[in-house]
Amino acid sequence: MATLFKDVKYTLQGLINDIDMGVIGLPDIQRPFVWPDTKVRQLFDSLYKGYPVGYLLFWENANISGIKGIGTESKQKAAQLLIVDGQQRLTSLYAVMKGQEVIRENYDKTKIVIAFNPLEEKFEVPDAAIRKDPKYFQNISEIWHPDADLDDIKDEYLERLQKARTLSTEEIKKIKKSFNTLERLETFPFSVLELSQEIDEEQVADVFVRINSQGKTLNQADFILTLMSVFWDEGRTNLEEFCREARLPSKTNATPFNYLIVPKPDQILRVAVGLAFRRARLQYIYSILRGKDLDSGLFSEERREQQFERLKTSQAQTLDITNWHEFLKALQQSGYKNESFISSNNNILYSYVLFLIGRIDYKVDLYELKKLIAKWFFMCSITGRYTGSPETAMEMDLAKLRSVSTSEEFKSVIQNIIDSQLTTDFWTVTLPMDLATSSFRSPSLFAYYAALNIHDAYGLFSKLKVNELLQSGLKANKSALERHHLFPKAWLIRNGITEQRDYNQIANFALVEWSDNIAISDKEPKVYLPDYEQRFAENELEKMRYWHALPDNWVNLDYRKFLVERRKMIAKVVQNAFAKL
């Protein structure tokens, strides 16, 4: 049986040259670099000692004319090989040997600096002490600089070190030998498995998983982002720039910055693909963007260009700052104003797809659209719509829009899906049951906090609103609001409720200011409640009892009966908040 790969031998210098020429597509030199410098140090230490450093896995590019190299217009040849496994290793080696900057996870540009002690044949990431130590050659990148003269480098190093200490003849010989060995790392042999262009991305992913010792997985977004690096590097760069700017506030320019999500390029790509192709599964998008006919298996440059044009248009609309912030207003409107209470970013991303489809394709009035998407996001969040099998759920939602042609039909389809999920039984049966948990990451609990925001509620025993106390972006040593046991844990344990899952039930918690939480300590409700109720007029107490779902005479109820009654009341508070949307 014919194999789907060939084993090719490279030297390190051969790999570096092919990257420079553009034969090997290495996008990572312009992508966020996730390896710590200590791991790069270990890599060079292994090379120096002659240890194996693992295989590289390349994939032959489809034979389509007119493509360019990755990352720059100046490549002399088209990218013939795409890197599937070994990108971080090659990025490390290329960046150090060429003295190139890398982009860190926080998007800062820096160089990877590795120091070398030729006497001890040891590599280090230089700290303050090493930078002052004459035993270390401070930056090995200088060894492979095009204008470098190794004899001059050795002479200058020896001159500096001899100012600090006397060197024996043997030590001088060892130093020179170590520098020679370091320079010869460019001849280090690498084994590369080159997969045939005839296999598809699913087979490539399967090969990767089967032979990768770390058990990593490749997803379809990885393939599409790599493909963008080849055919539309500007598009991938725009995605990454958008995500970088979403991390940092700006006082001068409009940016994607917000307090609800710090998106990643592959996440925003999913939105653009959903808008462009009305598909959530990325399974076939990669092949489509390569210009492959899914029936014949043949590639067409014209087909590829057409599909990339669709993606370019939708990505521009996805990255449009006005669209992004109008969508974020809808999330704020839904009551979810704190990133801590968003259980799944998929809920945000897929809601953004529907927002864009409604605004761009169906021209839904923006005011109406934001109301509709606020309800949609609330529904998705409280039901966990996109947490189990998110692509399958979104495919079904998008499928319902395929026969839609007007804005009214669009609104009707979305509203019908919402109504089918948030039925009377959901509010009276399902939600109270979901609240019967001690998990602080429960979607039902987060929906209750969102409901308090919608109701413009005050914290329990507080003159400050929940919205003000839970505002994103506020940092302090103590949280403004804290979860307080209405029946204190210590008191419950003394009275026979000893299991954590029982005394930490969601229904036993309320949001109070941290100072009140400390003052209440382990007092039972009968003791602490009168003191706090004295702060408020009766009409204020009535609202507070409603917002915080406190049953009548709750301090005298059996604890388990209290939990059951309060869950029902919390569910009603949430239902009423949703009705306000």
N, C-alpha and C positions, 0 to 999 in steps of 0.2 A: 504493500500500500504506500502511495506517495505521501511524504511528510508535508506538513503545511508550514515548515520553517526551515531555515538553514542556519548553521553555526558558523559565524564569521569571527575572525580574530582581528583585533585592532590594537594599536598602541595608544597610550594616552594622548600623545601628540597628534596621532592620526584622528582621534575623536575631536580634539580641539580644533584642528584644521578644518575638518568637515563641518563643524558648527560655524566656524568663521565664514566658510564658503556658502553656507546655507543648505548643504546637502542633508545634514541632520537638523531637524527642526527642534530647537530648544527654546520654548517660550518662557521658561522659568526665570531667565535672567532679567525679565521685565515683570515678573509676577511676585507676589508676596512670598518671601523665603521663610520657611518654617523650621529648618534645621537650626539648632543652637550652634554657636561657634565651637563649643566643646566637642560636638559630634564631628564637625569638620576637622578639628585637631586629631581626633581618633582615626579618621579616615586617612589623613596623611601619615600618621604613625604606622598604620597597617601597610600602606603602600611602601613606606621606607623599609619596613621589616620584611617585605616580600610576602606578606600574608594575602590570601585571596580576599577580595572585597565584593564578591557577588557578581552575578551576571547582569547584563543589561538586556532589555527587551524592546526591540524596535518593530515597527509595522510599516511595510512598504506602502507608500502612498498610491492612491488610484492614479492611473496614467491619464491625467487630464492636462491638456496644454494650458498655458497662460497663468499658472499659479506662481506665487512668489514665496520667498523664504520667510521664516518666522521672525517677527519682531522688528524688522527693518526693511527699508526699500533697497538697501545697498548690497544685499546678498547677491553673489555672483551666479548662483545656481538655484533652481527650484528645489524645495524640500522634498527629497525622495524617501526619507525615513522619518516617521513620527515616533517619538519616545513614549512607550507605554509604561515601562518600569525602569527606574533609575534616574528620574528627572532631578531629584534633590542631590544625588551624588554628582551627576554631571554639572549641575548648577554650581555646586561647591567647588569642584575641580576647575571648571571654566573661570569662575569668578576669581579664584585665588591665582591661578596661573596667568590670567590676563590682567589681573589687577582691577577688575571691573567692580562697580558698585552693585549691590543687591538691594531689593526693596523688602524691608522687614514687615512683620505682620501688622505693625502699626503704621505702615506705609512710609516710614522714614527711610531715606537712602543712606546706606553705609557700606564700607568695604569690610570684607572678612580679613582680619589680620591674624596671622599665625606666626608666632616666634619659634626660633629653633636654637637649641643648645648643641653645638657640634661636638663638644667634649663628651657630653653625656648621651648624645644622639636622642634628644628628647624634644618634643613639640609642646608648646603651651599657648593658650590664649593670653596675651600679655595683660597683666594688671599693673598697678603703679610700681610694685616692687620689681617686676620683671623688666619694665621699661627703663629702670635705673641700673639694671644688672648687666655689666659689660660681657658676661658669658653668653648672653643671648643675642643672636642675630634677629633684629626686631620684626622683620616682615619678609617672609620667604617669597612673596610675589616678585620681589626685586630680582630673584635668581633668573626668572624666565622673561624679564623685560627685553624687548627686541634690541635695545642698545646696551644691555648689560655685558660686562666682561667678567667672567668668573674669577680670573686671576686677580683682577683689581678688587673684587668683592672680598676675596680671601685675604689679600694684603691689608685692606682697610680694617677688616674685622680683627686680624692679628695685631695690628698697630694699636687699636683701641684697647684690646684686652691686655696687651703687654704694659700699657700704662698703669693698669690696676694690679698686675701680678706678673711674676716671672714664669715663663713657659719653658718646659723641657723640650728637647728635640722630639721625643716621642709624642708629646702633646701636640706639637705643631703638625707633625705628620698625621695624627688622628683628625685634627681639625680640617686639614686639607682634604683628607679622604672622605670625611663626612659631607663636606660641601660638594665633592664630586658625586657622591652617592645621591645627594638631594637633587642635583641637577639632572641626573639620569632617570629620575622618576618619570620623565616624559616618555621613556621607552617601556614603561610598565604595561604588561599585556592584559587586555580585557577580552572576555568572551561575550559575544553578542548573539542573541537569538533574534533572527530577522523573520518575522511572520509574513506570510505571503499576502499580497494585496487581494487575493481571491477570497479570503475569509472575511466574514462580517464582524461588526463590533461586538455582537453577543459572543461569538466564538473567541474573540480577543479577550473579552472580560473573563470568560471561562478559563482560558489558558492562564491568564494572570492569577486568578484565584487558586488554581491547582498547583502552580509552581512557586507562588510567593509564600515564603516561610512565615511572614508576619500575619498572614491571613487577612490582608486588606481586601477591600472590594472596590471595583471601579463602577461608577454609575454612568448613566447615559449623559448626564450633564458634563462629566469629565471629558467624554469624547467630543461633545459639541464645542466646548470651550477650546479644546485643542484644535479642532477644525477651524474655528474662528481665527485662531492664531495664524493659520495658513492662508485662508482666503479673505479674511476681513479683520486684520489685527486691530484696526482702529475701533471696531465694534467691541472687541474684548477689552481694549484699553478703556473705552467709555464706561463699560460695566464696572470695571475696577475703580475708576475714578469716582463714579457715583457712590460706590460703597465706602470708599475712603472718606469722601466728604460727609457721608452720613454719620461718621464718628465724631466729627469736630464742629462745634458751633462757630458761626462767623458773624461778625458785627457789621460787615460791609456788603457781602454778596448773599443772594438767595441760594441756599444749599439744601441738600436732602436731609440735613440733620434733624433728628427728632428724638423723643424719649421713649418710643414704643418698640422700635426694632432697629438693630444694626444689621442691615442685610448683607449677605454674601453674594458674590457674582453669580454663582450657580442658582441662587434663589431668584434673583431678578431676571436671570435668563429664563427661568420657568414661566415667569409672568409674560415676558415678551413672546415666548413660543406659544403660550396659551392664547394670547391676543392674535398672533399672526396665523396660527393654524387651527385654532379652536380644539387643541388637543392637550391633555394633561400628561398622558404617557409619552415619555421621551423615546420609547422603544424604537420607533420608526423615524423619528425626526432626524437623527444623525444620518441615516441612509438617504433621506430626502435631500438634506443639505449637501450631501456629497454629489448629488445629481444622479442618484441611482434609481433606475426604474425597478420598482419592487416586484414586478411580474417577470420581466426579461432578465433582470440582474445586470443590465448594461448601464454604463455611465454616460451622461451627457453633460457637456459643459454648459449648454444653453439652459438645460433644466436646473442645473446648480445655480446659475446666475439668477434665474427667475425666483427660486426659492429664497436665495439670500436677499434679494430685493424686498421680498415680503417681510423677512426678518428685520431688515434694516429699518423699514418704515415703522413696524410695531415697536422695535426697541427704542426708537426716538420718542415715540408717544409714551412708552413706559418710563423713560428717564426724564420726561418733561417735568420740571419742578412744579409747575402749576398743577398738573394732574396729580402728582404725588401728594402735595400738601392739601389739596381739596379732598383727596381720599382719606388722608390722616384726620381731617376734620370729621369725617363720618365715623371713624373709630372713636374719636373723642366724644362724639354725640352718643355713641352706644354705651358710654359710661366707663369704658376701659381706658383710663387715663394714666395708668401706671404699668410699666413693662413687667413688673413682678406678677401681675395678675393675668398675663397672657400665657396660656398653657401650651400653645402650639403656634409657631410662626407660620405654619401652613394655612392656618385660618386667616392670617393677614394676607399672605401671598395670593391665595385663590380668591379672596374677596376683592383684592386689587384687580385681578383679571376681569371679574364681573363688572367692577366699576368702570374699567377702561372700555369693555365691550359696550356697556350701556351708554357711556358718554360719546364714544367715537363712532361705533357702528350704528347705534339706534338713536343718537342725539337726544337722549332723555334729559329733561330739564334738570339742571344741576341741583337745585334745591330738593326736588323730588328724589333724585338719584341718591343724594347723601342720606336722606331719611331711609330709603329702601336698603342701602348698603349697611347702614347702622343696624337695622333690624336683622339683616342677613348675618352680619358678623356676630351679633349677640346670639342668634340661633346656633351658628357654627360653634361658638365658644362653649355654650352651655351644654350642647349635645355631643361635643367632641367629634364633629362631623368629619374633620380631616386629620384625625389622629391614628386611626387603625390602618386603613388602606386608602391613603389620601388621593393617589392618582386615579384609582377606580371610582371613588366617590365623585371626583371632579369631572371625570369622563362622562359619568351619567348626568351630571348637572349641565355640562356643555352640550350633550346630545339633545337635551330638551329645548335648546335654543336654535337647533339647526333649521327648524321650519318657521322660525320667528322672523317677521319682516318689519314690524313697527315698534315704536317705543311703548305703546300701550300693551302690546303682546309681550314684550320683554318684561315689563313691570308685573304683568299678570303671572307669567311663568315663575318668576322669582318669588312673588308673594304666595303662590300656591305651594311651592316647596316649603316655605317657612311654615305655612298653616298646617301642612301635612306632618311636620315634626313637632310643633308646639301645640299639641291638642289639649283638650280639657284633661284627659287622663295623664298627660305629661305633667301638667301643673299640680294635679291633686294626688297622683300616685307615684309617678316616676321620680320627680324632683325630690319629694320628701324622702324617698328611698335612697336616692343618690347622696343626700345630706347625712345619711346614717353612716358616717365614716370619721376616722380620726386623721385622715390625710389632709395636710395643709396645702397640697397642690391639687386639690379637687376643683374641676371646672365649675361645679355647682357653687362652691364657696366663692370663687372669683366672680361668678355671675352675681352673687349677693352683694359683693363689694361694688361692682359696677352699678347695681340697682340703687345702692345708697348714694352714689354719685348722681344718678338720674333724679332721684328724689330730693337732691340738694340737702341731704340729711346732715345733722350734727353728730359728732362722736358721742358715745354714751357718757353722761355726766359732764359733757364739755360744751363750751360756748363757741367752739370752733368747728367748722364743717369738715366732714370726712374728706371732701375734695381738696381742701386746703392742707389737711394733715397728711394726706397720702400723695401729695403732689410729686410727680417725677422730677428728678434733678436736685431735690433737697437732700443734703447729706449732713448727718449729725452723729454724735457718739451714741445717742439714744434715738430710736424711731419715735417720730411724733405721736403715732398711735401704736399701741401694742395689743395683741390678743390677750384678753383677760378672762380667766376662768370665772364664770358667774358663780358657780359652786367651786370654791378653791380646791386645788388638788389635795393639799394636806388635809383639809377638812373631810373630803370624800374618803381618803384612805383611812382616816380615823373612824369613819362610819361604814367601813366594809367595802367600799368601791376601790379595789386595789389594782385592777388591770388598767394599763396605760390606754388601751383601745377604748375603755369606758370613760375614764375621767378626762381624756383628751378628745372627746367627741366634738365635731364642728359646732353642734348645737349648744355646747357648754361654753362657747367663746363669744365675746363681744369686743368691739374696738373701743378702747379707752385711751386717754392720754397716759403716757408712761409714768408720770408722777402719781396719778391716781392708782395705777396698777400696783406701784410699790407701796402706796399707803394702805391699800385694801389688804395686801398680804394674804394671810390664810384665814381671814375672818369669814364667818358664814354670812350669807345674804341678809338674814334677819338683823344682823348687827350693823353691817356697813351701809345697807340701802337707805335707812332713814336720814343719815347724815348727808348723803349725796342728793337725795330728793329735795332737801331744804334749799338747795341752790336755785330751784326753778319754780315758776308758777305752774298751776295745774294744767293750763293749756299747753305749756311747753313739755310737761311730763307726758301728756297724752300723745303728743307727736313722737317723743322719744321712745315710748313703749311700743308704738307702732313700727317705727323705723328699725328698732333693735329686737323686734319680734318677742316681746316679753309677755307671757300669758298673765291673765289676772291672778293675783295672789300667788305668783310663781315662787316666792320665797318659802311658801309652806307646802308646795307640791312635792310628792315623791320624786326623787331625782330622775328615774327612768321615765315616769309619766311626763315630767317637765321636758325631757329631750324630745319625746314624741310630739307634744303640743308645739314646742318651739319650731321643730322642723316644718310643720304645716304652716306656721305663721311666716317663717322665712320664705317658704315657697310662694306664699301669697304676696309678700313684699316684692319679690322678684317678678312675679306675674304682673303686678300693677305697674312696676317700672317699665317693663317691656311694652305694656299698653300705652304708656306715655310716648313711646317712640313713634 
